[in-house]
């Protein structure tokens, strides 16, 4: 039996939830973090361009980021792709 939730396969919902819990445990997901900015870039249809914005500070671009921060950015972008939700500009 396949359970549909808002037009999605219920099992897929649980897979996303499990992935979400794992990513939350491995990454700083606070607003402005590399992970947060990566997921936001996907949501707003922006091409991936690693950056983050520490609390009320200027933006930090890829050249100033550590390898771990760049990886967290791309993890956020990949998470956005897995969830598949994007801003509807209409």
Number of C-alpha atoms within 10 A of each C-alpha: 4 8 12 12 11 8 7 11 12 15 13 15 16 11 13 15 13 12 15 15 11 11 17 13 10 10 19 15 17 13 14 19 20 32 31 25 25 29 26 21 21 21 18 13 12 12 10 16 15 22 24 24 16 14 11 7 9 9 13 14 14 16 10 11 15 10 11 11 20 22 17 25 28 21 19 25 26 17 20 20 14 14 17 10 12 15 10 8 6 3
